[in-house]
Amino acid sequence: MLRPCALLTATLMAPMLALSQAPAQPRPKIQVNFLNPCHPAAAEAEEMTRALERVRERPRFSADFEISRGITTLTEAEARATGVRPDSGPSAWVRIRHEFSDKAPLSDAQYSLSVDDGSASEALALHLRDSRQVLEILISDAVAGRASQAVAVNTPPDRVRVERFGKSSLVLARCAGIDQSAYESIFATAGDILEKSRPAMAVKTIVPAELAHLPGGREPAGKGSRSREADGKSSRAAGANH
């Protein structure tokens, strides 16, 4: 017959022994995907090509659209996350959004142009209606200069991003000093899509007009225009004296 002390000890040890004999739970697997935007794999490049070919046709929008504008000041953390210099200051931006008909492969397209600290960047986001494979295609570029300079010329894209459903994104970016001849067709297709979308969305007309409504958004007139205005005033003054 066990003594009470021994019985109590055995009772307390039983759960501990059962716990120690239980099989260890496997640790969850953590998968880390590293993007190489300068030199994506051949299979990724082919997938990007197929995604761009699906939306390469000239856009035919429906009657629904919207235009918005504003000024945004990013925190240092937000600036670093978006690839903007932390000391870039406030950014003035204009967005144009158009919707497509129900039969189109795209549901909507959004063009945006932002200006900050002597540089301008534009981006075209295309959202696919059938998002089982591709959610969004983003084509973007950045130039040094004012907004009028950015929209006056067809700046070629320097970055293409394909957001996939349930998978990591596919990214291709221009990188200096690296042979990217294998990806020139992707950049060319993305540039063709961006070039067709600018006039379809009236970018050259809408963007400067909307920026002019923002504080500091109106660009100063060039020297030539100021000289012509001064000459006109001098001529009118001379005519009044005669």
C-alpha atoms as one frame of an Amber mdcrd trajectory, in Angstrom:
protein
   0.000   0.000   0.000   1.413   3.387  -1.076   1.867   6.060   1.503  -0.107
   9.299   0.995   3.080  11.236   0.187   4.147   8.746  -2.478   0.630   8.692
  -3.963   0.588  12.494  -4.195   3.979  12.515  -5.910   2.875   9.929  -8.476
  -0.298  11.888  -9.165   1.656  15.089  -9.856   4.263  13.347 -12.011   1.767
  11.626 -14.331   0.779  14.711 -16.411   4.416  15.723 -16.726   5.414  12.295
 -18.001   2.542  12.308 -20.488   3.539  15.760 -21.728   7.184  14.776 -22.148
   6.195  11.707 -24.162   3.911  13.680 -26.523   5.391  14.131 -30.027   6.879
  17.549 -30.702   4.760  19.759 -32.933   6.456  20.570 -36.266   7.465  24.175
 -36.693   5.581  26.089 -39.405   7.562  26.518 -42.598   8.450  30.082 -43.524
   9.066  30.758 -47.191  10.926  33.907 -48.190  10.823  35.051 -51.808  13.603
  37.301 -53.044  12.768  39.528 -56.024  15.414  40.278 -58.609  13.892  43.173
 -60.568  17.041  43.656 -62.641  17.224  40.093 -63.933  14.027  38.048 -63.393
  14.007  34.386 -64.329  13.029  33.314 -67.842   9.747  31.763 -66.648   8.836
  34.984 -64.838   9.638  37.057 -67.928   7.395  34.840 -70.050   4.548  35.224
 -67.564   4.958  39.006 -67.581   4.872  38.981 -71.384   1.613  37.013 -71.433
   0.018  39.350 -68.880   0.965  42.466 -70.875  -0.263  40.992 -74.166  -3.715
  40.547 -72.633  -4.103  44.308 -72.142  -2.149  45.646 -75.120  -5.134  46.716
 -77.216  -6.072  50.376 -77.418  -8.306  51.142 -74.416 -12.016  51.565 -75.050
 -13.465  53.092 -71.921 -17.058  53.281 -70.805 -18.697  56.601 -69.946 -17.751
  56.380 -66.250 -14.619  58.159 -65.060 -13.335  60.268 -62.177 -10.576  62.820
 -61.574  -8.979  63.649 -58.229  -6.102  65.811 -57.043  -4.340  66.633 -53.806
  -1.149  67.158 -51.846   0.377  64.427 -49.688   3.206  64.635 -47.177   4.808
  61.285 -46.425   6.433  60.350 -43.163  10.016  59.133 -43.265   8.876  55.509
 -42.965   6.274  55.909 -45.727   8.813  57.589 -48.003  11.316  54.772 -47.572
   8.628  52.152 -48.159   7.610  53.754 -51.461  11.157  54.456 -52.645  10.912
  58.247 -52.248  13.633  60.332 -50.643  12.692  61.148 -47.024  13.500  64.849
 -47.590  11.465  65.170 -50.786   8.744  67.250 -49.111   5.041  67.434 -50.037
   3.935  65.792 -53.266   1.259  67.235 -55.556  -0.636  64.616 -57.498  -3.432
  64.100 -60.011  -5.301  60.845 -60.646  -7.500  59.905 -63.583  -9.609  56.758
 -63.400 -11.635  55.204 -66.215 -13.826  52.130 -66.233 -14.213  49.597 -69.052
 -17.261  47.865 -70.460 -18.336  44.529 -69.007 -16.880  42.572 -71.930 -13.387
  44.066 -71.658 -10.576  42.079 -69.984  -9.909  45.077 -67.729 -12.295  46.439
 -65.119 -10.648  49.853 -64.747  -7.458  51.814 -65.392  -5.951  54.499 -63.170
  -3.312  56.993 -64.277  -1.503  59.090 -61.696   1.191  61.750 -61.853   2.942
  63.145 -58.790   5.409  66.015 -58.590   7.839  66.707 -55.767  11.155  68.510
 -55.420  11.930  68.928 -59.110  10.961  65.424 -60.234   7.820  63.885 -61.651
   6.661  60.285 -61.659   3.729  58.729 -63.474   2.095  55.344 -63.062  -0.585
  53.401 -64.896  -2.443  50.750 -62.878  -4.532  48.240 -64.830  -6.946  46.010
 -62.916  -8.023  42.806 -64.627 -11.613  41.645 -64.441 -10.650  37.966 -64.193
  -8.292  38.108 -61.205  -7.778  34.381 -60.702  -4.198  34.718 -61.954  -3.289
  38.396 -62.304  -4.728  41.098 -60.062  -2.977  44.230 -61.308  -0.393  45.418
 -63.812   1.533  48.543 -62.818   3.650  50.466 -65.354   5.619  53.447 -64.078
   8.411  55.888 -64.872  10.149  58.847 -63.276  11.828  61.894 -64.815  13.654
  64.944 -63.518  11.715  68.107 -64.274   8.278  69.630 -64.072   4.919  68.039
 -64.728   4.561  69.714 -68.130   7.817  68.116 -69.222   6.682  64.712 -68.003
   3.382  64.746 -69.924   4.705  66.516 -73.033   6.790  63.536 -74.117   6.078
  59.830 -74.088   8.525  58.860 -71.362   9.330  55.135 -71.592   8.586  53.079
 -68.492  11.415  52.054 -66.196   9.450  49.634 -64.010   6.805  46.955 -64.639
   5.064  45.086 -61.826   2.558  42.233 -62.133   0.564  41.461 -58.990  -0.524
  37.814 -58.935  -3.257  36.115 -56.951  -1.819  33.939 -54.177   1.748  34.328
 -55.445   4.600  36.783 -55.169   4.731  39.738 -57.545   6.704  39.786 -60.779
   8.902  42.879 -61.124  11.155  44.181 -63.878  13.043  47.456 -63.467  15.683
  49.357 -65.425  19.090  48.867 -63.838  22.215  50.737 -64.888  25.264  48.727
 -65.838  23.361  45.459 -66.397  22.656  43.739 -69.706  18.855  43.678 -69.968
  18.583  42.985 -73.693  16.528  39.857 -72.956  13.783  42.063 -71.455  13.592
  44.801 -74.087  10.411  43.310 -75.545   8.708  43.582 -72.134   9.730  47.226
 -71.756   8.579  47.903 -75.334   5.146  46.326 -74.764   4.699  48.223 -71.492
   5.708  51.450 -73.233   3.184  50.819 -75.996   0.406  50.331 -73.435   1.371
  53.519 -71.600   1.641  55.484 -74.852  -1.859  54.431 -75.932  -3.378  55.185
 -72.532  -2.092  58.785 -72.232  -4.158  60.264 -75.101  -7.134  58.027 -74.322
  -7.215  59.531 -70.814  -6.449  63.098 -72.029  -3.399  63.279 -69.779  -1.767
  66.263 -71.514  -4.916  68.351 -71.034  -6.208  67.232 -67.648  -3.023  66.924
 -65.580  -1.645  70.496 -66.013  -5.116  71.992 -65.530  -5.710  70.024 -62.308
  -2.254  70.774 -60.912  -2.897  74.494 -61.435  -5.673  74.317 -58.795  -3.237
  73.110 -56.115  -1.142  75.448 -53.939   2.120  75.943 -55.795   0.949  73.694
 -58.600   0.827  76.386 -61.284   4.125  76.395 -63.148   5.867  79.734 -63.760
   5.709  81.069 -67.273   8.841  80.731 -69.372  11.143  83.586 -70.189   9.707
  83.823 -73.665   6.166  84.343 -72.443   7.253  86.966 -69.919   9.142  88.835
 -72.619   6.156  88.785 -74.938   3.908  90.048 -72.147   6.355  92.848 -71.368
   6.617  93.799 -75.050   2.845  93.913 -75.280   2.592  96.237 -72.299   5.295
  98.508 -73.753   3.511  98.658 -77.089   0.189  99.532 -75.457   1.878 102.208
 -73.353   3.610 103.684 -76.407   0.302 103.767 -78.288  -1.369 105.583 -75.406
   1.309 108.287 -75.411   0.822 109.072 -79.104
